[in-house]
């Protein structure tokens, strides 16, 4: 096997083992923490009869180790189980929510890279000037600010004050009767503030990353040698500094995907978006064991895929990275 493929295979196996360990821990923790998933089935008229019947159907009346063995058997067959609260397969529930999370996260990642590279480049080129200090300080403040605070501020400015954007939900009333173009515009209208929230909080990190990388490259000996040849500063930055400074950007893709997922959870709750984040929180409150496990697996897989993509891009575009360093 090619050294690069072998290295990626080792990392993938290690990541899957970590995900399996995490899911196993979550499985047993759910059985330990207080709360009964059958509470929603208790009825003043029927008493505990319906709850006990549902409990037997989901196998929750059996010992924990038996539940785990059956869950593992189903998981190996690709079956994530049946949602207790939604009363349908977990994979179907997640399939409805996943596109929402992916859409806002990927859009935010796209705009984050564009803005982060642009603003970070300005700060790096103008290092140690007033512009650099303003950009760096602003980025640090925004990066440290909680995502929910940014979201609330944007809702106040864009919805309450300006009255331009909706405060919540994924689409307007009567969405089904809209034309195709109106449906697209309505989705964009509703997703603007959530995507902007994630973009702002993520761009702060990218800006600092690009700025520091650019300053480091500008201080390299080969840049001094190129300057001695009389090359113009603009040509130097465009042809030599930026390409070498932006190569490390691919390394933050995996980091940012996991970071975006955590911020998307808060954003989806604040804007009432039916994504994985909001679904996970609702599943926790309703003690929907199969759905919690399913959301954990999907979220973990998204992080693993993000890291995998980052490794491939880094080895492809950054000649300084060896196969052994990736492994």
C-alpha positions in Angstrom: 0.0 0.0 0.0 1.1 3.6 -0.7 2.6 5.2 2.4 0.1 8.0 2.3 -2.8 5.6 2.0 -1.5 3.5 4.8 -1.1 6.6 7.0 -4.6 7.8 6.3 -5.9 4.2 7.0 -4.2 4.2 10.4 -5.6 7.6 11.3 -9.1 6.6 10.1 -9.0 3.4 12.2 -7.8 5.3 15.3 -10.6 7.9 14.8 -13.3 5.3 14.5 -12.0 3.5 17.6 -12.2 6.8 19.5 -15.7 7.4 18.2 -16.7 3.9 19.2 -15.3 4.5 22.7 -17.2 7.8 22.9 -20.5 6.2 21.8 -20.0 3.4 24.3 -19.4 5.8 27.1 -22.5 7.8 26.2 -24.6 4.6 26.0 -23.8 3.7 29.6 -24.0 7.2 30.9 -27.5 7.6 29.6 -28.6 4.6 31.7 -26.9 6.1 34.8 -28.1 9.7 34.8 -31.6 10.5 36.3 -34.5 10.5 34.0 -37.0 8.1 32.5 -37.6 8.1 28.7 -41.0 6.5 29.3 -42.4 9.5 31.2 -44.0 10.8 28.0 -46.1 7.6 27.8 -47.5 7.8 31.3 -51.2 8.6 31.3 -53.6 9.5 34.1 -56.2 7.2 32.5 -54.0 4.3 31.4 -51.5 4.6 34.3 -48.2 2.8 33.6 -49.6 0.2 31.3 -48.7 2.0 28.0 -45.3 3.0 29.4 -44.4 -0.5 30.4 -45.5 -1.9 27.0 -43.3 0.7 25.2 -40.4 -0.1 27.6 -40.6 -3.7 26.7 -40.8 -2.9 22.9 -37.5 -0.9 23.1 -35.8 -3.5 25.3 -35.3 -1.1 28.2 -36.6 -3.6 30.7 -33.6 -5.9 30.1 -30.2 -5.6 31.9 -27.9 -2.9 30.6 -25.3 -5.4 29.2 -28.0 -7.2 27.2 -29.2 -3.8 25.8 -25.6 -3.0 24.8 -25.1 -6.3 23.1 -28.3 -5.9 21.1 -27.5 -2.3 20.2 -24.0 -3.3 19.0 -25.5 -6.1 16.9 -28.0 -3.7 15.3 -25.2 -1.0 14.8 -23.0 -3.5 12.9 -25.9 -4.1 10.6 -26.3 -0.3 10.0 -29.4 0.0 12.2 -29.3 3.0 14.5 -32.6 2.0 16.1 -36.0 3.5 16.5 -36.6 7.0 18.0 -38.7 6.9 21.2 -40.1 10.4 20.8 -40.5 10.6 17.0 -41.7 7.0 16.7 -39.8 6.3 13.5 -36.3 5.1 12.6 -33.4 7.2 13.9 -31.8 7.4 10.5 -34.9 9.0 9.1 -35.1 11.6 11.8 -31.4 12.4 11.3 -31.8 12.5 7.5 -34.4 15.3 7.9 -32.2 17.4 10.2 -28.7 16.8 8.7 -29.2 19.0 5.5 -30.0 22.0 7.7 -26.8 21.7 9.8 -24.7 20.9 6.7 -26.0 23.9 4.8 -25.4 26.5 7.5 -22.0 25.0 8.5 -20.7 24.6 4.9 -21.9 28.1 3.9 -20.3 29.5 7.1 -17.0 27.7 6.3 -17.0 29.0 2.7 -17.5 32.6 3.8 -15.1 32.2 6.7 -12.3 31.2 4.4 -12.9 34.1 2.0 -13.2 36.7 4.8 -10.5 35.2 7.0 -8.0 35.1 4.1 -8.9 38.7 3.0 -8.9 40.3 6.4 -5.9 38.3 7.7 -3.9 39.2 4.6 -4.5 42.9 5.3 -3.5 42.6 8.9 -0.4 40.6 8.0 0.8 43.0 5.3 0.1 45.9 7.6 1.7 44.2 10.6 2.3 46.3 13.7 0.4 49.2 12.3 -2.9 50.7 13.6 -4.9 48.7 11.1 -3.3 45.5 12.3 -3.9 46.3 15.9 -7.6 47.1 15.2 -8.1 43.9 13.2 -6.3 41.7 15.7 -8.0 43.2 18.7 -11.5 42.9 17.1 -10.8 39.3 16.0 -9.7 38.4 19.5 -12.8 40.0 21.1 -15.2 38.3 18.6 -13.4 34.9 19.0 -13.8 35.0 22.8 -17.5 36.2 22.6 -20.1 33.3 23.0 -21.9 32.4 19.8 -25.3 32.9 21.5 -24.3 36.6 22.3 -23.4 37.2 18.6 -26.7 35.6 17.5 -28.8 37.6 19.9 -27.1 40.8 18.8 -27.7 40.1 15.2 -31.4 39.3 15.9 -31.7 42.6 17.7 -30.1 44.6 14.9 -31.4 42.7 11.9 -34.9 41.8 13.1 -35.9 44.0 16.0 -34.3 47.3 14.9 -34.1 47.0 11.1 -37.0 44.5 10.7 -35.4 42.9 7.7 -34.8 39.3 8.7 -36.9 36.8 10.5 -36.0 35.9 14.0 -36.5 32.1 13.7 -37.5 29.0 11.7 -36.4 27.7 8.4 -39.2 29.0 6.1 -42.2 31.3 6.1 -45.9 30.4 6.5 -47.4 29.1 3.2 -43.9 28.0 2.0 -45.4 25.0 0.2 -47.4 27.3 -2.1 -44.3 29.4 -3.2 -42.7 29.1 -6.6 -39.3 27.5 -6.8 -37.5 30.8 -7.0 -39.6 32.2 -4.0 -38.7 29.0 -2.0 -35.0 29.6 -2.6 -35.2 33.3 -1.7 -37.2 32.4 1.4 -34.6 29.9 2.6 -31.8 32.4 2.0 -33.8 35.0 3.9 -34.2 32.7 6.9 -30.7 31.3 6.8 -28.9 34.7 6.5 -28.6 35.5 10.2 -27.7 32.0 11.3 -25.0 31.7 8.6 -23.8 35.2 9.5 -23.6 34.2 13.1 -21.4 31.2 12.4 -19.3 33.2 9.8 -18.5 36.0 12.2 -17.4 33.7 15.1 -15.4 31.5 12.7 -13.7 34.3 10.7 -12.1 35.7 13.8 -10.0 32.5 14.2 -9.1 32.4 10.5 -8.1 36.0 10.5 -5.6 35.5 13.3 -4.4 32.3 11.7 -3.7 33.9 8.3 -2.2 37.0 9.9 0.3 35.1 12.0 1.2 32.8 9.1 1.7 35.8 6.8 3.9 37.6 9.3 6.0 34.4 9.8 6.5 34.0 6.0 7.5 37.6 5.6 10.3 37.1 8.1 11.7 34.0 6.3 15.2 34.3 4.7 14.0 33.5 1.2 11.7 36.6 1.3 14.7 38.7 2.2 16.6 37.2 -0.7 13.8 37.9 -3.1 13.6 41.5 -1.9 17.3 41.9 -2.7 16.6 41.1 -6.3 14.5 44.2 -6.6 11.1 42.4 -7.0 8.1 44.6 -6.4 6.4 44.3 -3.0 3.0 43.6 -4.6 4.4 40.9 -6.9 6.4 39.4 -3.9 3.3 39.1 -1.8 1.0 37.7 -4.5 3.4 35.2 -6.0 5.5 34.1 -3.0 4.2 35.2 0.4 0.5 34.4 0.0 0.9 30.9 -1.5 3.3 29.9 1.3 1.2 31.5 4.0 -2.1 30.0 2.9 -1.0 26.4 2.6 -1.5 25.8 6.4 -5.1 27.0 6.0 -6.1 23.5 5.0 -5.1 22.2 8.4 -7.8 24.1 10.1 -10.6 22.6 8.0 -11.0 19.6 10.3 -10.7 21.8 13.4 -13.2 24.3 12.1 -15.8 21.6 11.2 -15.9 20.3 14.8 -15.9 23.9 16.0 -18.7 24.9 13.6 -20.8 21.9 14.8 -20.6 23.0 18.4 -21.5 26.6 17.5 -24.2 25.4 15.1 -25.9 23.6 18.1 -26.3 27.0 19.9 -27.3 28.8 16.7 -29.9 26.3 15.8 -31.5 26.5 19.2 -31.6 30.4 19.1 -33.0 30.5 15.6 -35.3 27.5 16.0 -33.7 25.6 13.1 -34.5 21.9 12.8 -30.9 20.8 12.5 -28.7 18.2 14.3 -27.8 20.5 17.1 -31.4 21.3 18.1 -32.4 17.7 17.5 -29.6 16.5 19.9 -30.8 18.9 22.6 -34.4 17.8 22.3 -33.4 14.2 22.3 -31.4 14.7 25.6 -34.4 16.5 27.3 -36.8 13.7 26.2 -34.3 11.0 27.1 -34.5 9.5 23.6 -31.6 7.1 24.0 -31.5 5.8 20.4 -31.7 9.3 18.9 -28.9 10.7 21.3 -26.6 7.8 20.2 -27.5 8.4 16.5 -26.7 12.1 16.8 -23.4 11.4 18.5 -22.4 9.0 15.8 -23.3 11.4 13.0 -21.5 14.3 14.6 -18.4 12.2 15.3 -18.4 11.0 11.7 -18.6 14.6 10.4 -15.6 15.5 12.4 -13.7 12.4 11.2 -14.5 13.2 7.6 -13.5 16.8 8.1 -10.1 15.7 9.5 -9.7 13.2 6.6 -10.3 16.0 4.0 -7.9 18.3 5.8 -5.2 15.5 5.7 -5.7 14.9 2.0 -5.6 18.6 1.1 -2.6 19.2 3.3 -0.6 16.4 1.7 -1.7 17.4 -1.7 -0.9 21.1 -1.6 1.7 21.5 1.1 5.0 19.9 0.0 6.4 20.4 3.5 4.2 17.7 4.9 5.4 14.2 4.7 3.4 11.0 4.7 5.1 10.0 8.0 4.0 13.2 9.7 0.4 12.6 8.8 0.5 9.1 10.1 
